[in-house]
């Protein structure tokens, strides 16, 4: 099965233009299935796949993660059918579990101000300040943030270039606060993080290498704790806050869609529901007949 997994991953990268992160995620899921079933690809049945998905549920995996695994299985077997590796598709009768869509979690504007109000004392704090300002100013995914190169930033024109899902390029404007934080970090502190002569990545860790997803997640969690922010925090919550706050202050959905890199406007429309819920909460809390 490992041979077919490799071929499938090549197909996703080359033919479908999936991002490397997505392909790696699919590969890990399929390798786990392979290890669990330990059977020849042509002898795997629908019951085998259902038992595996049931096992994931019993282990406490979330419905969203099980849905991702199911989608991965169905896509993989569709590929095997296209390549004529199998003649019967055991994933045909497996349905995706229903996911109850919840509204994205966001920080309030006051909480964002708290998060960005970092005590600037050394090269690491100036780097962290620049990373957070960029995240909130642009709505980048964490993978896009850590993959930024020095030449992706146009300081003079206050623009940022990133390659998002499906290898699609987008250009995002930056505000003064993000540009100022970047200027200080690049001009005065980034060089002190370098351990070798050349490294084009914009944000570096204490080893002089590219910042990692895990490293940034740890940084943002620690800063939130230090600043007394009680809400759950993650890099993606900054992305949600960026979009929600833009909409609240009058930005149109099409512009937000373009900046976030959403393929469909339907995905962006979830932020209108956050806005509606915020209005409802305000009414309930402050109108005399609200409750």
QUIBELCOR-V157265 format. One record per pair of residues at least 24 apart in sequence whose C-alpha atoms are under 8 Angstrom apart, sorted by the first residue. I is the first residue (numbers start at 1). GAP is how many residues later the second one is. D is the distance in whole Angstrom. If there is no record, write none. Layout:
i=I gap=GAP d=D
i=I gap=GAP d=D
//
This chain:
i=1 gap=33 d=7
i=1 gap=39 d=7
i=1 gap=40 d=6
i=2 gap=29 d=7
i=2 gap=32 d=8
i=4 gap=76 d=8
i=5 gap=25 d=7
i=5 gap=26 d=8
i=5 gap=71 d=8
i=8 gap=68 d=7
i=8 gap=71 d=7
i=16 gap=150 d=8
i=17 gap=149 d=5
i=17 gap=150 d=7
i=18 gap=147 d=7
i=18 gap=148 d=5
i=18 gap=149 d=7
i=19 gap=145 d=8
i=19 gap=146 d=6
i=19 gap=147 d=6
i=19 gap=148 d=6
i=26 gap=43 d=8
i=26 gap=46 d=6
i=29 gap=40 d=6
i=29 gap=43 d=8
i=30 gap=42 d=8
i=30 gap=43 d=7
i=42 gap=44 d=6
i=44 gap=46 d=7
i=45 gap=45 d=5
i=46 gap=44 d=4
i=46 gap=45 d=6
i=46 gap=47 d=7
i=46 gap=48 d=7
i=49 gap=41 d=8
i=49 gap=42 d=7
i=50 gap=44 d=7
i=63 gap=34 d=7
i=63 gap=35 d=8
i=63 gap=36 d=6
i=64 gap=35 d=6
i=66 gap=31 d=7
i=67 gap=29 d=6
i=67 gap=30 d=6
i=67 gap=31 d=8
i=67 gap=32 d=8
i=70 gap=24 d=8
i=70 gap=25 d=8
i=70 gap=26 d=6
i=71 gap=25 d=7
i=103 gap=167 d=7
i=103 gap=170 d=7
i=103 gap=171 d=7
i=104 gap=133 d=8
i=104 gap=136 d=7
i=104 gap=166 d=8
i=104 gap=167 d=8
i=104 gap=170 d=8
i=105 gap=132 d=6
i=105 gap=135 d=7
i=105 gap=136 d=8
i=106 gap=131 d=5
i=106 gap=132 d=7
i=106 gap=134 d=6
i=106 gap=135 d=5
i=106 gap=138 d=7
i=107 gap=124 d=8
i=107 gap=130 d=7
i=107 gap=131 d=7
i=107 gap=134 d=6
i=108 gap=133 d=7
i=109 gap=136 d=8
i=111 gap=118 d=7
i=114 gap=113 d=6
i=114 gap=115 d=8
i=115 gap=108 d=7
i=115 gap=109 d=6
i=115 gap=112 d=6
i=115 gap=114 d=8
i=118 gap=105 d=8
i=123 gap=62 d=8
i=123 gap=66 d=5
i=123 gap=67 d=7
i=123 gap=69 d=7
i=123 gap=70 d=8
i=126 gap=55 d=7
i=126 gap=58 d=8
i=126 gap=59 d=6
i=126 gap=63 d=7
i=127 gap=58 d=6
i=127 gap=62 d=8
i=127 gap=63 d=7
i=127 gap=76 d=7
i=128 gap=91 d=8
i=129 gap=52 d=7
i=130 gap=48 d=7
i=130 gap=51 d=5
i=130 gap=52 d=5
i=130 gap=55 d=7
i=131 gap=72 d=8
i=133 gap=44 d=7
i=133 gap=45 d=5
i=133 gap=48 d=7
i=134 gap=40 d=8
i=134 gap=44 d=6
i=135 gap=100 d=8
i=135 gap=103 d=7
i=135 gap=104 d=7
i=136 gap=102 d=6
i=136 gap=103 d=7
i=136 gap=105 d=7
i=136 gap=106 d=5
i=137 gap=37 d=6
i=137 gap=38 d=7
i=137 gap=41 d=6
i=137 gap=105 d=7
i=138 gap=34 d=6
i=138 gap=35 d=7
i=138 gap=36 d=7
i=138 gap=101 d=8
i=138 gap=104 d=7
i=138 gap=121 d=7
i=138 gap=122 d=8
i=139 gap=99 d=7
i=139 gap=100 d=4
i=139 gap=101 d=7
i=139 gap=103 d=5
i=139 gap=104 d=7
i=139 gap=120 d=7
i=139 gap=121 d=6
i=140 gap=99 d=6
i=140 gap=120 d=7
i=141 gap=94 d=7
i=141 gap=95 d=7
i=141 gap=98 d=7
i=142 gap=71 d=7
i=142 gap=93 d=6
i=142 gap=94 d=7
i=143 gap=70 d=7
i=146 gap=55 d=8
i=146 gap=56 d=8
i=146 gap=57 d=7
i=146 gap=64 d=7
i=146 gap=65 d=6
i=146 gap=66 d=6
i=146 gap=67 d=7
i=147 gap=54 d=7
i=147 gap=55 d=8
i=147 gap=63 d=8
i=148 gap=53 d=6
i=148 gap=54 d=6
i=148 gap=55 d=8
i=149 gap=51 d=5
i=149 gap=52 d=4
i=149 gap=53 d=5
i=150 gap=50 d=6
i=150 gap=51 d=6
i=150 gap=52 d=5
i=151 gap=49 d=8
i=155 gap=24 d=7
i=155 gap=28 d=8
i=164 gap=97 d=7
i=165 gap=96 d=8
i=170 gap=88 d=8
i=170 gap=89 d=7
i=170 gap=91 d=7
i=171 gap=88 d=8
i=172 gap=87 d=6
i=240 gap=31 d=8
i=243 gap=28 d=7
i=244 gap=27 d=6
i=244 gap=28 d=8
i=244 gap=30 d=7
i=244 gap=31 d=7
i=247 gap=24 d=7
i=247 gap=25 d=7
i=247 gap=28 d=8
i=248 gap=27 d=7
//
